Amino acid sequence: MDSRLSEASKTGDIQLLHQLVAENPLLFHNLALTSSENPLHVASLAGHVEFVQEILKLKPAFVHEMTQDGFSPMHIAAANGYLEVVRELLIVDPRLCRMKGRDQWTLLHYAAARGRGGVVKEMVLACPESLEDVTLYDETSLHLAVNNCQFEAFKTLVESAMELRKDCYNVLNMKDKNGNSVLHVATWKKQHQVVKWLVGNGKTPSALEVNIVNQSGLTPLDLLLIFPSETGDREIEEILRGAGASRAQDIQYTPSHGPMETNTLQLQQPNNPMEYFKFKMGRDSPSDARTALLVVAVLVATTTFQAGLSPLGGVSQDSTGSNKNGTGSGSNEPAHSAGESIMGSDDNIFFICFVTFNSMGFFVSLYMICVLTTNFPMQLELLMCILAMYGTYNTAVISIAPANPMVCVSLSIYGLQTLLSLVVLLRRLFRIRLRELH
C-alpha cells in the first residue's frame, strides 16, 4: 500500500484521502496488485468511523477482502470492539455478520473471545443464527467466551439470545470437537461465575443438560472432581449437585441413536485409565501443561543434582589405603582419598554409568527449564542461576571422582553435553526442513 494512503488510514485524514484519489483515480484498483491489505483494514483497526464511511462510498467491495492472516475489516473491528465501525460495515452487507475468517471464526467469535460486550449484543440482535456458528474445532461463541474467561461477554450472549428466542439454551448444549459443552469448559477452567450464573441462579431451563457427556465419557462434575485445584471447587460441586449433576459412572442412560432398549447401559470409564489424563490439544490448557512440565523439570533437576553431589555410598571422610598420589597407609582396604566417591573407588565402571545417566537427566531438565521459561521476566538472572547450577554440578562430580575413572567421568560429562546439544540442533533443523517441504 502507498505510504501516504497508509498514513491517511491510520490517522483518519479524509482530506488526504480525497487528495490521493484525485491524483490517481486508479489508486484503489492498483491495491489488488500490490498489497493484500487495503485502507479499510487499517481504518477499522484504528477505529476511524468517518474515514471508514468515506472508504465505503469509494470502494464498498473492500469489506469482503481478507488480509494474509485471514482477517476482514469486520473481523478487525469486532475484535477491537469498535461498535460504530461494525454498524457501518453491516449497512453495506448484513451477511457479513456470518463471514468466516481464519480457523472459521466469525465476527461473533472474535467479539466473544475478546470480551467486546457491545459488539456481541449487536451481532446477536442482527443475526441470531450466528450463535450456532462454530469454529474449526466446533467451538461456539459461548465456548470461546468461557474459555477466555470473558464472563460479561458470555452473559451478554445468553441474555441477548433470550430476548429473541426461547430455545437459546440449546446452544449451551452444543459440543466442541472433544465433545465438551459450555458447562464442561466452565468446570474445567474453574469459571465459578459461569457455573453459578448458569446453574445456580434458579432460572436455568430444563433444556440445559447438566449431565451431558464428552468424548472421554466425562460429565462436567467429573472434570471438576478428577482435576481438583482450588478451595472454590467445593462450592462449584455443591452448585452442580444441587442442579442434579452426577458423575458419569453413576448415570444410567439409553443410547439416543437407534431403537430404545429395555436394558439400560451404565456409562463406564474407558478401559485404559490413561485416556483420562493424556494431554489433548483443544481440551487442555497449554498454560497448565507448561506449569506441569516445569514442576517435573525442577523436581528432576533437584533430584539429579543432589544425587551427583552425594552418590551411592557417600564420599570418604578420611584417606584409607592408597591415595591419589600413590602413597599408602599400610592398610589392605581399598583406596579412598578424602572427598572421593566410595562407590567410584570400589567399582569404576559402575560409577561411570551412574554419572552418565544422572548427568543426562540433570542436563535435559535444565534444558527444559530454559525452554519453558522463555520470555519470563528477569530472564538474564534466571539464566545466570541455571549456569551456576550447571557449573557447580560439573565441578562437584569431577572432584569426587577417584583418580582412575576421573578422565572417563570428565569425558562422559562433557561428551554427553555435546551430544545432547547436537541432538537438539539436528531436531530443530529437521523441523525447519519439514516445514519448508510442506
C-alpha positions as CSV (number, residue, x, y, z in Angstrom):
1,M,0.0,0.0,0.0
2,D,1.1,3.5,-0.8
3,S,2.8,5.1,2.3
4,R,0.6,8.2,2.2
5,L,-2.6,6.2,1.9
6,S,-1.5,4.1,4.8
7,E,-0.8,7.2,6.9
8,A,-4.1,8.7,6.0
9,S,-5.9,5.4,7.0
10,K,-4.0,5.3,10.3
11,T,-4.8,8.9,11.2
12,G,-8.3,9.1,9.7
13,D,-7.3,12.0,7.4
14,I,-10.2,12.2,4.9
15,Q,-8.8,15.3,3.2
16,L,-5.6,13.5,2.3
17,L,-7.6,10.5,1.1
18,H,-9.5,12.6,-1.4
19,Q,-6.3,14.3,-2.5
20,L,-4.7,10.9,-3.2
21,V,-7.7,9.7,-5.2
22,A,-7.7,12.9,-7.2
23,E,-4.1,12.4,-8.1
24,N,-4.6,8.8,-9.0
25,P,-8.2,7.7,-9.9
26,L,-7.0,4.1,-10.1
27,L,-5.4,4.1,-6.7
28,F,-7.8,1.6,-5.1
29,H,-7.7,-0.7,-8.2
30,N,-3.9,-0.9,-8.0
31,L,-4.0,-2.1,-4.4
32,A,-5.2,-5.5,-5.6
33,L,-1.9,-5.9,-7.4
34,T,0.5,-4.5,-4.8
35,S,-0.9,-5.4,-1.3
36,S,-3.2,-7.8,0.5
37,E,-4.1,-5.1,2.9
38,N,-6.5,-2.2,2.0
39,P,-7.2,1.1,3.7
40,L,-10.4,-0.2,5.2
41,H,-8.4,-2.8,7.1
42,V,-6.2,-0.1,8.6
43,A,-9.1,2.3,9.3
44,S,-11.0,-0.5,11.0
45,L,-8.0,-1.3,13.2
46,A,-7.7,2.3,14.2
47,G,-11.5,2.8,14.7
48,H,-11.9,5.8,12.4
49,V,-15.6,5.7,11.7
50,E,-15.8,8.7,9.4
51,F,-12.8,7.5,7.4
52,V,-14.5,4.1,7.1
53,Q,-17.6,5.8,5.8
54,E,-15.6,7.5,3.1
55,I,-13.8,4.4,2.0
56,L,-17.1,2.5,1.8
57,K,-18.5,5.2,-0.6
58,L,-15.5,5.0,-2.8
59,K,-14.9,1.2,-2.7
60,P,-17.6,-0.8,-0.9
61,A,-16.0,-4.1,-2.2
62,F,-13.2,-3.7,0.3
63,V,-15.5,-5.1,3.1
64,H,-15.1,-8.6,1.6
65,E,-11.3,-8.6,1.3
66,M,-9.1,-10.6,3.6
67,T,-5.6,-9.9,4.8
68,Q,-2.9,-12.6,4.5
69,D,-3.8,-13.7,8.1
70,G,-7.4,-14.3,7.1
71,F,-9.0,-11.1,8.7
72,S,-11.6,-9.0,7.1
73,P,-12.3,-5.4,8.1
74,M,-15.3,-6.7,10.1
75,H,-13.2,-9.2,12.0
76,I,-10.7,-6.5,12.9
77,A,-13.4,-4.0,14.1
78,A,-15.3,-6.7,16.1
79,A,-12.2,-8.0,17.8
80,N,-11.3,-4.4,18.8
81,G,-14.8,-3.5,20.0
82,Y,-15.4,-0.7,17.5
83,L,-19.2,-0.9,17.5
84,E,-19.8,2.1,15.2
85,V,-17.4,0.7,12.6
86,V,-19.2,-2.6,12.8
87,R,-22.5,-1.0,12.2
88,E,-21.3,0.9,9.2
89,L,-19.9,-2.2,7.7
90,L,-23.1,-4.2,8.3
91,I,-25.1,-1.5,6.4
92,V,-23.1,-2.3,3.3
93,D,-23.8,-6.1,3.6
94,P,-25.7,-7.6,6.5
95,R,-24.5,-11.0,5.5
96,L,-21.0,-10.0,6.8
97,C,-22.1,-11.0,10.4
98,R,-21.6,-14.7,9.4
99,M,-18.5,-14.2,7.4
100,K,-15.8,-16.6,8.4
101,G,-12.1,-15.9,8.5
102,R,-9.1,-17.7,10.0
103,D,-9.9,-21.1,11.6
104,Q,-13.6,-20.5,10.6
105,W,-14.0,-17.7,13.2
106,T,-16.9,-15.3,12.7
107,L,-17.3,-11.8,13.9
108,L,-19.2,-13.0,17.0
109,H,-16.4,-15.5,17.8
110,Y,-13.8,-12.7,17.9
111,A,-16.0,-10.3,19.9
112,A,-16.9,-13.0,22.4
113,A,-13.3,-14.2,22.8
114,R,-12.1,-10.6,23.4
115,G,-15.0,-9.7,25.7
116,R,-16.5,-7.0,23.4
117,G,-19.9,-6.9,25.0
118,G,-21.3,-4.1,22.8
119,V,-20.3,-5.8,19.6
120,V,-21.6,-9.2,20.9
121,K,-25.1,-7.7,21.6
122,E,-25.1,-6.0,18.2
123,M,-24.2,-9.2,16.4
124,V,-26.8,-11.4,18.2
125,L,-29.6,-8.9,17.6
126,A,-28.6,-8.5,13.9
127,C,-28.0,-12.2,13.3
128,P,-29.3,-14.6,16.0
129,E,-28.2,-17.6,13.8
130,S,-24.6,-16.7,14.3
131,L,-24.9,-18.2,17.8
132,E,-24.8,-21.6,16.2
133,D,-21.8,-20.9,14.0
134,V,-18.7,-23.0,15.0
135,T,-15.0,-22.7,14.5
136,L,-12.7,-25.2,13.0
137,Y,-12.7,-27.0,16.4
138,D,-16.5,-26.9,16.6
139,E,-16.4,-24.2,19.3
140,T,-19.4,-21.8,19.5
141,S,-19.0,-18.2,20.7
142,L,-20.1,-19.3,24.1
143,H,-17.3,-21.8,24.3
144,L,-14.8,-19.1,23.4
145,A,-16.2,-16.6,25.9
146,V,-15.9,-19.1,28.7
147,N,-12.5,-20.5,27.6
148,N,-11.1,-16.9,27.6
149,C,-12.6,-16.0,31.0
150,Q,-15.0,-13.4,29.4
151,F,-17.9,-13.8,31.8
152,E,-19.6,-10.5,30.8
153,A,-19.4,-11.4,27.2
154,F,-20.9,-14.8,27.9
155,K,-23.7,-13.3,30.0
156,T,-24.4,-10.8,27.2
157,L,-24.6,-13.6,24.6
158,V,-27.1,-15.6,26.5
159,E,-29.2,-12.6,27.7
160,S,-29.3,-11.2,24.1
161,A,-30.4,-14.5,22.7
162,M,-33.1,-14.9,25.3
163,E,-34.6,-11.6,24.2
164,L,-35.1,-13.1,20.7
165,R,-35.9,-16.7,21.2
166,K,-36.7,-19.1,24.0
167,D,-34.7,-22.1,22.7
168,C,-31.3,-20.4,23.0
169,Y,-30.3,-22.8,25.7
170,N,-30.0,-25.5,23.0
171,V,-26.8,-23.6,22.0
172,L,-25.4,-24.2,25.5
173,N,-25.6,-28.0,24.9
174,M,-23.6,-27.8,21.7
175,K,-20.3,-29.7,21.8
176,D,-16.9,-28.8,20.6
177,K,-14.5,-31.2,18.8
178,N,-13.8,-33.0,22.1
179,G,-17.5,-33.3,23.0
180,N,-17.3,-30.6,25.6
181,S,-20.3,-28.4,26.3
182,V,-20.1,-24.9,27.7
183,L,-20.6,-26.3,31.2
184,H,-17.7,-28.8,30.6
185,V,-15.4,-25.8,29.8
186,A,-16.7,-23.8,32.7
187,T,-15.9,-26.5,35.3
188,W,-12.6,-27.4,33.6
189,K,-11.5,-23.8,33.6
190,K,-12.9,-23.3,37.2
191,Q,-15.2,-20.5,35.9
192,H,-17.2,-20.1,39.1
193,Q,-19.2,-17.2,37.9
194,V,-20.3,-19.0,34.8
195,V,-21.3,-22.1,36.7
196,K,-23.2,-20.2,39.3
197,W,-25.0,-18.0,36.7
198,L,-25.9,-21.0,34.5
199,V,-26.9,-23.5,37.2
200,G,-27.2,-21.8,40.5
201,N,-29.5,-18.8,39.7
202,G,-32.7,-20.8,39.6
203,K,-33.5,-19.6,36.1
204,T,-31.9,-22.5,34.2
205,P,-34.5,-24.2,32.0
206,S,-34.7,-28.0,31.8
207,A,-33.1,-27.8,28.3
208,L,-29.7,-27.3,29.9
209,E,-28.1,-30.7,30.3
210,V,-26.0,-30.8,33.5
211,N,-25.1,-34.4,32.9
212,I,-24.0,-34.2,29.3
213,V,-21.1,-36.5,28.5
214,N,-18.0,-35.6,26.4
215,Q,-15.9,-37.9,24.2
216,S,-13.9,-39.1,27.1
217,G,-17.0,-40.3,28.9
218,L,-17.0,-37.4,31.5
219,T,-19.7,-35.2,32.8
220,P,-19.0,-31.6,33.9
221,L,-18.9,-32.9,37.5
222,D,-16.3,-35.5,36.6
223,L,-14.0,-32.8,35.2
224,L,-14.3,-30.9,38.4
225,L,-13.6,-33.8,40.7
226,I,-10.9,-35.6,38.7
227,F,-8.8,-32.5,38.5
228,P,-9.3,-30.6,41.8
229,S,-7.2,-27.5,42.2
230,E,-8.8,-24.8,44.4
231,T,-10.8,-24.4,47.5
232,G,-13.6,-22.9,45.5
233,D,-14.1,-26.3,43.8
234,R,-16.3,-27.3,46.8
235,E,-18.8,-24.5,46.1
236,I,-18.9,-25.4,42.4
237,E,-19.6,-29.0,43.3
238,E,-22.5,-28.0,45.6
239,I,-24.0,-25.9,42.8
240,L,-23.8,-28.7,40.3
241,R,-25.1,-31.4,42.6
242,G,-27.9,-29.0,43.6
243,A,-29.0,-28.9,39.9
244,G,-28.9,-32.7,39.7
245,A,-25.4,-33.2,38.3
246,S,-23.8,-36.6,38.7
247,R,-20.6,-38.4,37.8
248,A,-20.7,-40.5,34.6
249,Q,-20.2,-43.8,36.5
250,D,-23.4,-43.1,38.5
251,I,-25.6,-42.4,35.4
252,Q,-27.7,-44.9,33.6
253,Y,-28.8,-43.9,30.2
254,T,-30.3,-45.2,27.0
255,P,-28.5,-44.5,23.7
256,S,-30.0,-41.6,21.8
257,H,-29.4,-43.2,18.4
258,G,-31.1,-46.4,17.3
259,P,-34.1,-48.2,18.8
260,M,-34.9,-47.9,22.5
261,E,-33.7,-50.9,24.5
262,T,-35.2,-52.2,27.7
263,N,-31.9,-52.9,29.3
264,T,-30.1,-49.6,30.2
265,L,-26.4,-49.3,29.8
266,Q,-24.3,-48.0,32.6
267,L,-21.7,-45.5,31.4
268,Q,-18.3,-46.7,32.3
269,Q,-14.9,-45.1,32.3
270,P,-12.6,-46.1,29.4
271,N,-10.8,-49.4,29.8
272,N,-7.5,-47.6,29.7
273,P,-7.4,-45.2,32.6
274,M,-4.5,-43.3,30.9
275,E,-7.0,-41.9,28.4
276,Y,-8.3,-39.7,31.2
277,F,-5.0,-38.0,31.8
278,K,-3.5,-37.7,28.4
279,F,-2.9,-34.2,27.2
280,K,-5.3,-33.3,24.4
281,M,-4.9,-30.2,22.2
282,G,-8.0,-28.1,22.3
283,R,-9.3,-29.6,25.6
284,D,-6.3,-28.9,27.9
285,S,-4.8,-25.6,28.5
286,P,-1.2,-25.2,27.2
287,S,-0.5,-22.9,30.2
288,D,-1.5,-25.8,32.6
289,A,0.7,-28.2,30.6
290,R,3.7,-25.8,30.8
291,T,3.2,-25.5,34.5
292,A,3.2,-29.2,35.0
293,L,6.2,-29.7,32.8
294,L,8.1,-27.0,34.7
295,V,7.3,-28.7,38.0
296,V,8.5,-32.1,36.7
297,A,11.7,-30.5,35.3
298,V,12.5,-28.8,38.6
299,L,12.0,-32.0,40.5
300,V,14.3,-33.9,38.1
301,A,16.9,-31.2,38.3
302,T,16.8,-31.2,42.1
303,T,17.0,-35.0,42.4
304,T,19.8,-35.5,40.0
305,F,21.8,-32.5,41.4
306,Q,21.6,-34.0,44.9
307,A,22.5,-37.5,43.6
308,G,25.5,-36.0,41.8
309,L,26.9,-34.4,44.9
310,S,26.1,-37.3,47.2
311,P,26.4,-40.6,45.1
312,L,25.5,-44.0,46.5
313,G,27.8,-44.9,49.4
314,G,28.7,-41.3,50.0
315,V,32.2,-39.8,50.0
316,S,35.2,-40.8,52.1
317,Q,35.9,-38.6,55.1
318,D,39.5,-39.8,55.6
319,S,42.1,-41.3,53.3
320,T,42.4,-45.1,53.5
321,G,44.6,-47.5,51.5
322,S,46.4,-45.9,48.6
323,N,45.6,-42.3,47.8
324,K,45.6,-40.3,44.6
325,N,49.3,-39.8,44.8
326,G,50.0,-43.5,45.1
327,T,51.2,-43.4,48.7
328,G,49.7,-45.9,51.1
329,S,48.7,-46.1,54.7
330,G,49.7,-49.7,55.1
331,S,46.1,-50.9,55.2
332,N,44.6,-53.6,52.9
333,E,41.4,-51.6,52.5
334,P,40.5,-50.2,49.0
335,A,42.0,-46.8,48.2
336,H,39.7,-44.0,49.4
337,S,41.1,-40.5,49.4
338,A,39.2,-37.9,51.5
339,G,36.4,-36.4,49.4
340,E,36.4,-39.2,46.9
341,S,33.3,-41.2,46.0
342,I,33.4,-44.6,47.8
343,M,31.4,-46.2,45.0
344,G,33.8,-44.9,42.4
345,S,36.8,-46.3,44.3
346,D,35.2,-49.7,44.6
347,D,33.7,-50.1,41.1
348,N,34.9,-47.6,38.4
349,I,32.6,-48.9,35.6
350,F,29.5,-48.7,37.8
351,F,30.4,-45.2,38.9
352,I,30.9,-44.0,35.3
353,C,27.5,-45.5,34.4
354,F,25.9,-43.8,37.3
355,V,27.4,-40.4,36.5
356,T,26.4,-40.7,32.8
357,F,22.7,-41.4,33.3
358,N,22.4,-39.0,36.3
359,S,24.1,-36.2,34.2
360,M,21.8,-36.9,31.3
361,G,18.7,-36.3,33.5
362,F,20.2,-33.2,35.0
363,F,21.2,-31.6,31.7
364,V,17.9,-32.4,30.0
365,S,15.9,-31.0,32.9
366,L,18.0,-27.7,32.8
367,Y,17.3,-27.5,29.1
368,M,13.5,-28.0,29.7
369,I,13.6,-25.2,32.3
370,C,15.3,-22.9,29.9
371,V,12.7,-23.6,27.2
372,L,9.6,-23.4,29.4
373,T,10.8,-20.1,31.0
374,T,11.5,-18.3,27.7
375,N,10.2,-14.7,27.7
376,F,9.8,-14.8,31.5
377,P,10.7,-11.6,33.4
378,M,14.2,-11.4,34.8
379,Q,15.3,-13.8,32.1
380,L,19.0,-12.9,32.4
381,E,19.1,-13.5,36.2
382,L,17.3,-16.9,35.7
383,L,19.9,-17.9,33.1
384,M,22.7,-17.0,35.4
385,C,21.2,-19.2,38.1
386,I,20.9,-22.1,35.7
387,L,24.5,-21.7,34.5
388,A,25.7,-21.5,38.1
389,M,24.0,-24.8,38.9
390,Y,25.4,-26.3,35.7
391,G,29.0,-25.3,36.7
392,T,28.6,-26.4,40.3
393,Y,27.4,-29.8,39.2
394,N,30.2,-30.4,36.8
395,T,32.8,-29.3,39.3
396,A,31.4,-31.4,42.1
397,V,31.1,-34.6,40.1
398,I,34.6,-34.4,38.7
399,S,36.1,-33.5,42.1
400,I,34.6,-36.6,43.8
401,A,35.7,-38.9,41.0
402,P,38.6,-41.2,42.0
403,A,41.9,-40.8,40.1
404,N,41.4,-43.8,37.8
405,P,38.0,-43.0,36.3
406,M,38.4,-39.2,36.5
407,V,39.3,-38.9,32.9
408,C,36.4,-41.1,31.8
409,V,34.0,-39.2,34.0
410,S,35.1,-35.9,32.6
411,L,34.8,-37.2,29.0
412,S,31.4,-38.7,29.8
413,I,30.0,-35.4,31.2
414,Y,31.3,-33.1,28.5
415,G,30.8,-35.6,25.8
416,L,27.2,-36.0,26.9
417,Q,26.6,-32.3,26.8
418,T,28.0,-32.1,23.3
419,L,25.8,-35.0,22.2
420,L,22.6,-33.6,23.7
421,S,23.3,-30.2,22.1
422,L,23.8,-31.8,18.7
423,V,20.6,-33.8,19.0
424,V,18.7,-30.6,19.8
425,L,20.3,-28.8,16.9
426,L,19.5,-31.6,14.4
427,R,15.9,-31.8,15.7
428,R,15.4,-28.1,15.0
429,L,17.0,-28.3,11.6
430,F,14.8,-31.3,10.7
431,R,11.6,-29.4,11.8
432,I,12.6,-26.4,9.7
433,R,13.3,-28.6,6.7
434,L,10.0,-30.4,7.2
435,R,8.1,-27.1,7.3
436,E,9.8,-26.0,4.1
437,L,8.8,-29.2,2.3
438,H,5.2,-28.7,3.3
